[in-house]
Amino acid sequence: MSIKLRFVRGDGPLTGIISRAELGFPYTHVEAISDDDTILTALIGDGVVERYRDYDWGQNDLEMIVDVPATGQQSEDFHKFLRAQLGKPYDLDAFACLNRGVLIAHEDIENQLERPAFICSALQTAALLSAGVIQSAPGGVRLTTPRDLLYAVGALTAIPEPTRLKP
C-alpha cells in the first residue's frame, strides 16, 4: 500500500517565486492522488480543493509521482485528513513568507495541524504527519516547501526519475 504524491513544475507566474524560495529546486507544487484518481491539493485563489486528475493539463513541464509507503490505515487517515480540509483557504501569509525568504515557522505541531489555511506542501505534510507516515517536518509544517517534503519522503522510499511533460 502507498500514498501517491505528485510533484510538478508549472509555468505560471508563481513558479519563479517558489523556485527562488526552494533555492532552484525544480518542483514548485505538490498534491495527493487519491484512489479514485482525483487530486487533493491547495491552490492559490482556490484554497484546498479536490479536482479531476487532468485539471492542469498543459500547465506543467515536469512531473514526478512518488509512492510513499503506508499501511492501509495510514493511507485512509491521510486522505481523510485531506478531505476534512476541503474549502479551507490558501495560506497567502505563508506564501508571502516564502517570497521574502523566511524559511522557518516557529509554531507548535498542534497549531500547524489545525491551521485555517494551507499552501500545497504544508497540506500534504500535515496529512502525512496526522496519519503517522512521517514523524516530523523540516522547518515546521506551515512553510514546508515541495523540496522539504520530497526530502522527508525520500527517507522512506526511492525517488523516481521525473517525467518531462513538455519539450
Backbone as CSV, one residue per row, in Angstrom:
resi,resn,N_x,N_y,N_z,CA_x,CA_y,CA_z,C_x,C_y,C_z
1,MET,0.853,-1.175,0.000,0.000,0.000,0.000,0.894,1.231,0.000
2,SER,0.422,2.295,-0.633,1.208,3.519,-0.657,0.296,4.730,-0.803
3,ILE,0.869,5.879,-0.541,0.246,7.171,-0.773,0.962,7.767,-1.967
4,LYS,0.210,8.263,-2.933,0.819,8.831,-4.137,0.850,10.351,-4.042
5,LEU,2.075,10.888,-4.143,2.257,12.331,-4.195,2.743,12.709,-5.581
6,ARG,2.167,13.747,-6.126,2.535,14.230,-7.456,3.241,15.574,-7.311
7,PHE,4.511,15.605,-7.679,5.306,16.822,-7.668,5.370,17.342,-9.102
8,VAL,5.136,18.640,-9.299,5.167,19.210,-10.643,5.895,20.555,-10.638
9,ARG,6.343,20.929,-11.817,6.850,22.281,-12.041,5.945,22.914,-13.075
10,GLY,5.302,23.965,-12.673,4.393,24.652,-13.577,5.076,25.771,-14.330
11,ASP,4.308,26.400,-15.195,4.850,27.522,-15.944,4.089,28.810,-15.636
12,GLY,3.416,28.836,-14.496,2.642,30.011,-14.112,3.512,31.098,-13.492
13,PRO,2.904,32.228,-13.191,3.654,33.380,-12.677,4.270,33.161,-11.290
14,LEU,3.745,32.222,-10.525,4.269,31.994,-9.179,5.448,31.033,-9.142
15,THR,5.707,30.344,-10.235,6.766,29.340,-10.280,8.110,29.929,-9.889
16,GLY,8.431,31.108,-10.391,9.712,31.734,-10.087,9.872,32.051,-8.617
17,ILE,8.810,32.531,-7.992,8.855,32.864,-6.565,9.116,31.606,-5.745
18,ILE,8.381,30.550,-6.042,8.538,29.300,-5.290,9.911,28.701,-5.542
19,SER,10.363,28.713,-6.770,11.670,28.166,-7.110,12.785,28.913,-6.372
20,ARG,12.678,30.233,-6.267,13.681,31.003,-5.508,13.657,30.612,-4.043
21,ALA,12.467,30.450,-3.482,12.353,30.068,-2.070,12.955,28.689,-1.824
22,GLU,12.944,27.850,-2.858,13.485,26.491,-2.747,14.923,26.401,-3.262
23,LEU,15.527,27.562,-3.497,16.923,27.634,-3.955,17.129,26.883,-5.264
24,GLY,16.166,27.037,-6.178,16.283,26.456,-7.513,15.785,25.037,-7.664
25,PHE,15.207,24.460,-6.635,14.657,23.104,-6.721,13.612,23.053,-7.833
26,PRO,13.580,21.990,-8.637,12.731,22.012,-9.833,11.224,21.899,-9.600
27,TYR,10.767,21.340,-8.493,9.321,21.138,-8.307,8.740,22.273,-7.476
28,THR,7.650,22.857,-7.957,7.073,24.026,-7.300,5.652,23.794,-6.779
29,HIS,5.144,22.598,-6.933,3.797,22.280,-6.453,3.733,20.789,-6.149
30,VAL,2.934,20.438,-5.144,2.750,19.030,-4.788,1.290,18.800,-4.430
31,GLU,0.808,17.609,-4.769,-0.576,17.247,-4.498,-0.685,15.737,-4.293
32,ALA,-1.771,15.317,-3.691,-2.020,13.894,-3.475,-2.934,13.367,-4.565
33,ILE,-2.663,12.132,-4.992,-3.537,11.444,-5.935,-4.329,10.419,-5.139
34,SER,-5.641,10.543,-5.149,-6.471,9.610,-4.381,-6.726,8.336,-5.173
35,ASP,-7.301,7.353,-4.508,-7.586,6.065,-5.151,-8.546,6.195,-6.321
36,ASP,-9.410,7.202,-6.304,-10.339,7.395,-7.427,-9.742,8.302,-8.503
37,ASP,-8.425,8.520,-8.428,-7.655,9.275,-9.413,-8.005,10.757,-9.442
38,THR,-8.513,11.278,-8.327,-8.678,12.719,-8.208,-7.454,13.275,-7.477
39,ILE,-7.310,14.581,-7.527,-6.203,15.292,-6.903,-6.728,16.050,-5.700
40,LEU,-5.998,15.996,-4.595,-6.311,16.790,-3.408,-5.120,17.711,-3.169
41,THR,-5.388,19.022,-3.160,-4.287,19.976,-3.060,-4.783,21.328,-2.577
42,ALA,-3.844,22.245,-2.383,-4.158,23.640,-2.085,-3.656,24.483,-3.246
43,LEU,-4.533,25.311,-3.777,-4.205,26.161,-4.928,-4.439,27.620,-4.562
44,ILE,-3.509,28.463,-4.949,-3.684,29.895,-4.707,-4.952,30.343,-5.441
45,GLY,-5.781,31.095,-4.760,-7.038,31.545,-5.354,-8.197,30.604,-5.109
46,ASP,-7.912,29.306,-4.934,-8.980,28.316,-4.734,-8.980,27.715,-3.333
47,GLY,-7.834,27.683,-2.675,-7.728,27.030,-1.381,-7.612,25.525,-1.544
48,VAL,-8.058,24.796,-0.530,-7.956,23.335,-0.545,-9.113,22.780,-1.367
49,VAL,-8.746,22.032,-2.412,-9.732,21.543,-3.371,-9.466,20.089,-3.755
50,GLU,-10.489,19.495,-4.340,-10.367,18.187,-4.974,-10.724,18.395,-6.441
51,ARG,-9.851,17.938,-7.325,-10.036,18.147,-8.762,-9.867,16.824,-9.506
52,TYR,-10.336,16.808,-10.752,-10.032,15.674,-11.615,-8.542,15.689,-11.911
53,ARG,-7.980,14.534,-12.127,-6.531,14.378,-12.296,-5.960,15.270,-13.390
54,ASP,-6.681,15.508,-14.445,-6.124,16.289,-15.554,-6.514,17.769,-15.500
55,TYR,-6.853,18.273,-14.321,-7.286,19.666,-14.198,-6.238,20.662,-14.696
56,ASP,-4.977,20.295,-14.641,-3.904,21.222,-15.009,-3.180,20.799,-16.286
57,TRP,-3.862,20.044,-17.131,-3.256,19.542,-18.349,-2.639,20.691,-19.148
58,GLY,-1.384,20.521,-19.546,-0.678,21.503,-20.354,-0.043,22.640,-19.577
59,GLN,-0.223,22.674,-18.252,0.318,23.779,-17.449,1.660,23.465,-16.809
60,ASN,2.086,22.214,-16.845,3.323,21.815,-16.187,4.303,21.253,-17.197
61,ASP,5.585,21.439,-16.910,6.577,20.883,-17.822,7.357,19.722,-17.209
62,LEU,7.193,19.490,-15.910,7.910,18.411,-15.228,6.985,17.795,-14.191
63,GLU,6.987,16.466,-14.097,6.119,15.759,-13.155,6.872,14.566,-12.581
64,MET,6.616,14.287,-11.308,7.171,13.092,-10.677,6.136,12.554,-9.692
65,ILE,5.805,11.276,-9.828,4.878,10.610,-8.914,5.717,9.792,-7.935
66,VAL,5.537,10.061,-6.653,6.276,9.359,-5.602,5.299,8.491,-4.828
67,ASP,5.598,7.201,-4.749,4.804,6.263,-3.953,5.410,6.194,-2.557
68,VAL,4.712,6.766,-1.591,5.183,6.797,-0.208,4.620,5.576,0.509
69,PRO,5.473,4.707,1.057,4.969,3.523,1.752,4.057,3.899,2.923
70,ALA,2.939,3.212,3.018,1.976,3.458,4.091,1.130,2.214,4.281
71,THR,0.652,2.024,5.484,-0.298,0.943,5.734,-1.655,1.372,5.178
72,GLY,-2.574,0.430,5.091,-3.922,0.766,4.649,-4.566,1.806,5.551
73,GLN,-4.356,1.675,6.858,-4.931,2.629,7.812,-4.298,4.010,7.646
74,GLN,-2.976,4.053,7.446,-2.315,5.343,7.249,-2.826,6.032,5.980
75,SER,-2.987,5.267,4.920,-3.496,5.837,3.673,-4.914,6.385,3.869
76,GLU,-5.733,5.626,4.556,-7.100,6.072,4.834,-7.095,7.345,5.676
77,ASP,-6.266,7.371,6.729,-6.184,8.550,7.598,-5.647,9.765,6.838
78,PHE,-4.671,9.551,5.965,-4.089,10.609,5.150,-5.171,11.271,4.293
79,HIS,-5.924,10.472,3.555,-6.959,11.017,2.677,-8.134,11.613,3.465
80,LYS,-8.438,11.024,4.608,-9.500,11.561,5.458,-9.102,12.963,5.952
81,PHE,-7.840,13.124,6.358,-7.367,14.432,6.794,-7.486,15.444,5.657
82,LEU,-7.026,15.061,4.464,-7.077,15.978,3.319,-8.512,16.410,3.021
83,ARG,-9.431,15.454,3.006,-10.822,15.791,2.688,-11.461,16.663,3.778
84,ALA,-11.000,16.512,5.009,-11.520,17.351,6.092,-11.073,18.811,5.936
85,GLN,-10.039,19.039,5.138,-9.538,20.402,4.919,-10.188,21.088,3.715
86,LEU,-10.979,20.353,2.928,-11.586,20.931,1.727,-12.336,22.219,2.072
87,GLY,-12.115,23.234,1.255,-12.765,24.522,1.462,-11.939,25.512,2.261
88,LYS,-10.885,25.042,2.944,-10.030,25.985,3.670,-9.263,26.827,2.656
89,PRO,-8.956,28.065,3.020,-8.280,28.947,2.070,-6.797,28.626,1.902
90,TYR,-6.240,29.176,0.843,-4.798,29.109,0.603,-4.124,30.046,1.606
91,ASP,-2.981,29.645,2.141,-2.269,30.428,3.150,-1.395,31.479,2.461
92,LEU,-2.003,32.607,2.145,-1.277,33.677,1.460,-0.153,34.247,2.317
93,ASP,-0.325,34.256,3.642,0.739,34.750,4.523,1.966,33.855,4.452
94,ALA,1.755,32.536,4.423,2.887,31.608,4.303,3.577,31.807,2.959
95,PHE,2.781,31.988,1.912,3.363,32.226,0.588,4.187,33.510,0.597
96,ALA,3.690,34.546,1.260,4.436,35.806,1.352,5.742,35.612,2.113
97,CYS,5.720,34.770,3.156,6.957,34.479,3.896,7.975,33.802,2.987
98,LEU,7.519,32.851,2.193,8.435,32.178,1.269,9.003,33.176,0.262
99,ASN,8.174,34.083,-0.195,8.603,35.094,-1.151,9.676,36.001,-0.538
100,ARG,9.563,36.264,0.769,10.541,37.109,1.453,11.757,36.328,1.925
101,GLY,11.726,34.999,1.768,12.871,34.200,2.185,12.818,33.726,3.618
102,VAL,11.669,33.824,4.263,11.511,33.313,5.623,11.252,31.820,5.501
103,LEU,12.180,30.997,5.988,12.073,29.565,5.729,11.685,28.732,6.940
104,ILE,11.632,29.321,8.126,11.312,28.523,9.310,10.161,29.191,10.063
105,ALA,9.125,28.425,10.331,7.990,28.916,11.113,8.123,28.374,12.535
106,HIS,7.914,29.222,13.497,8.013,28.795,14.894,6.614,28.631,15.464
107,GLU,6.039,27.465,15.266,4.716,27.155,15.787,4.736,25.728,16.296
108,ASP,3.934,25.440,17.288,3.892,24.059,17.759,3.080,23.210,16.784
109,ILE,3.318,21.899,16.824,2.744,20.981,15.844,1.213,20.975,15.875
110,GLU,0.615,21.104,17.058,-0.845,21.085,17.126,-1.440,22.274,16.362
111,ASN,-0.856,23.441,16.496,-1.355,24.603,15.758,-1.171,24.416,14.263
112,GLN,-0.089,23.784,13.863,0.175,23.588,12.446,-0.842,22.636,11.830
113,LEU,-1.199,21.595,12.542,-2.160,20.632,12.005,-3.578,21.187,11.982
114,GLU,-3.864,22.186,12.783,-5.207,22.760,12.861,-5.300,24.110,12.143
115,ARG,-4.366,24.412,11.278,-4.332,25.702,10.586,-5.628,25.945,9.803
116,PRO,-6.024,27.199,9.751,-7.207,27.523,8.963,-6.906,27.650,7.470
117,ALA,-5.625,27.592,7.073,-5.233,27.774,5.680,-3.947,26.987,5.409
118,PHE,-3.723,26.644,4.135,-2.552,25.845,3.766,-1.966,26.295,2.432
119,ILE,-0.643,26.127,2.282,-0.028,26.071,0.969,0.028,24.591,0.604
120,CYS,0.290,24.277,-0.657,0.180,22.893,-1.129,1.047,21.923,-0.331
121,SER,2.301,22.265,-0.130,3.222,21.338,0.534,2.948,21.229,2.032
122,ALA,2.481,22.310,2.650,2.109,22.246,4.063,0.916,21.322,4.253
123,LEU,-0.031,21.375,3.328,-1.211,20.500,3.388,-0.799,19.036,3.348
124,GLN,0.049,18.668,2.399,0.470,17.266,2.275,1.299,16.835,3.482
125,THR,2.135,17.737,3.978,2.956,17.427,5.157,2.078,17.204,6.378
126,ALA,1.101,18.080,6.591,0.186,17.924,7.726,-0.576,16.611,7.635
127,ALA,-0.991,16.228,6.421,-1.716,14.968,6.237,-0.816,13.773,6.541
128,LEU,0.428,13.820,6.088,1.368,12.721,6.374,1.657,12.619,7.861
129,LEU,1.811,13.752,8.525,2.025,13.754,9.976,0.808,13.212,10.720
130,SER,-0.369,13.670,10.345,-1.576,13.243,11.053,-1.833,11.747,10.880
131,ALA,-1.383,11.182,9.761,-1.554,9.749,9.511,-0.411,8.918,10.094
132,GLY,0.611,9.580,10.631,1.739,8.851,11.218,2.717,8.299,10.199
133,VAL,2.677,8.807,8.977,3.592,8.325,7.937,4.974,8.928,8.127
134,ILE,5.043,10.213,8.471,6.299,10.851,8.848,6.160,11.330,10.278
135,GLN,7.278,11.519,10.952,7.244,11.877,12.366,7.558,13.341,12.625
136,SER,8.140,14.024,11.642,8.455,15.439,11.818,8.525,16.107,10.452
137,ALA,8.511,17.437,10.481,8.584,18.222,9.246,9.801,19.126,9.316
138,PRO,10.622,19.122,8.275,11.786,20.003,8.279,11.353,21.462,8.321
139,GLY,11.759,22.187,9.353,11.453,23.608,9.424,10.036,23.942,9.831
140,GLY,9.244,22.972,10.230,7.854,23.238,10.589,6.922,22.989,9.419
141,VAL,5.659,22.805,9.707,4.683,22.443,8.675,4.313,23.629,7.797
142,ARG,4.026,24.757,8.387,3.428,25.873,7.652,4.239,26.311,6.442
143,LEU,5.561,26.336,6.552,6.401,26.794,5.453,7.166,25.662,4.781
144,THR,6.671,24.452,4.922,7.286,23.335,4.213,7.114,23.551,2.720
145,THR,8.210,23.451,1.993,8.167,23.607,0.539,8.081,22.223,-0.107
146,PRO,7.755,22.152,-1.398,7.819,20.857,-2.074,9.186,20.194,-1.923
147,ARG,10.254,20.981,-1.952,11.603,20.431,-1.744,11.717,19.759,-0.377
148,ASP,11.288,20.454,0.672,11.358,19.897,2.027,10.572,18.596,2.127
149,LEU,9.383,18.598,1.545,8.531,17.409,1.599,9.174,16.244,0.852
150,LEU,9.754,16.512,-0.304,10.400,15.437,-1.053,11.580,14.865,-0.274
151,TYR,12.337,15.711,0.407,13.426,15.210,1.260,12.877,14.327,2.378
152,ALA,11.765,14.738,2.975,11.183,13.958,4.075,10.717,12.585,3.597
153,VAL,10.017,12.524,2.468,9.532,11.225,1.997,10.650,10.423,1.321
154,GLY,11.704,11.110,0.886,12.845,10.418,0.294,13.553,9.510,1.286
155,ALA,13.344,9.768,2.578,13.909,8.883,3.604,13.120,7.580,3.701
156,LEU,11.927,7.548,3.103,11.058,6.381,3.197,11.010,5.538,1.928
157,THR,11.394,6.133,0.800,11.228,5.445,-0.481,12.216,5.969,-1.505
158,ALA,12.418,5.220,-2.554,13.264,5.678,-3.649,12.532,6.768,-4.429
159,ILE,13.263,7.775,-4.844,12.681,8.863,-5.616,12.838,8.531,-7.099
160,PRO,11.737,8.489,-7.844,11.798,8.095,-9.266,12.342,9.224,-10.140
161,GLU,12.632,8.884,-11.354,13.025,9.882,-12.346,11.797,10.710,-12.727
162,PRO,11.994,11.995,-12.979,10.861,12.824,-13.393,10.444,12.527,-14.831
163,THR,9.223,12.903,-15.144,8.701,12.818,-16.496,8.630,14.229,-17.057
164,ARG,9.232,14.432,-18.208,9.154,15.744,-18.869,7.854,15.784,-19.647
165,LEU,7.004,16.759,-19.351,5.689,16.866,-19.969,5.680,17.726,-21.217
166,LYS,6.673,18.599,-21.330,6.792,19.481,-22.496,8.234,19.408,-22.992
167,PRO,8.432,19.575,-24.286,9.811,19.547,-24.790,10.643,20.695,-24.296
